[in-house]
Amino acid sequence: MRLKTLVAAIQVHDDLAKAVLLTARSIASYDAVIHVVSAWPTVNPVAGFGSEIGALAGPLTQEAVAANREAREADERALKAFAAGLVPNARVHMLDGEPGGAVTDYAKKAGADLIIAGSHQKGFWGSLLSGAASRDLVRDAPCGVLLVTKPFADKVLREVI
C-alpha cells in the first residue's frame, strides 16, 4: 500500500516533534500529501479553559481570552515555521480541541492513510494523571497510527546527523 495521505500530529515545542516529521517524510510516497497538525485546547468563556490547561474558578476575563488567542496565534506561527523547515510542502493546520479527538476528526476529513504522532509512554499513572492523547488516538483513529517513542526518535535523529 502506498501511503498518500499522512497526518503528522505534533506539539511544536515537544522533544519528539522533529522525529515525528522526519518519520512522516521518510515513509511518504513521492506523491504523498503530508498534513502537519497540532491541537490547541478550546476555551469556554464561562467555565474556563479545557481540561488540558486546567479549569479556572470563574468566567474568563476579556484579557485572558485575548491572551489565549495571542498564544494560539504564536504557536501556529511557530508550527508553520517548524514544519516548513522539515517538510516544505506540508499542509499545516492548527486544530482546536483535545489532541486525540481533534487529530482523529482531521484525519477522517483528510482521508488519511496513516497518522504519525509522538508518545512519551508515561505508563499507567502518568497517563491517568495527565491524560493519554496517544491512547485516544489509537482507539479512535480512522486509519493506522505510528507512535514515535523517545528511543525511536533518538534512532531517527541519529540517522539524520
PyMOL commands that set and color helices and strands:
alter all, ss='L'
color gray80, all
select helices_A, chain A and resi 17-27+62-86+99-110+123-130+133-140+150-160
alter helices_A, ss='H'
color red, helices_A
select strands_A, chain A and resi 5-9+33-40+43-44+48-49+91-96+114-118+144-148
alter strands_A, ss='S'
color yellow, strands_A
deselect
rebuild
show_as cartoon
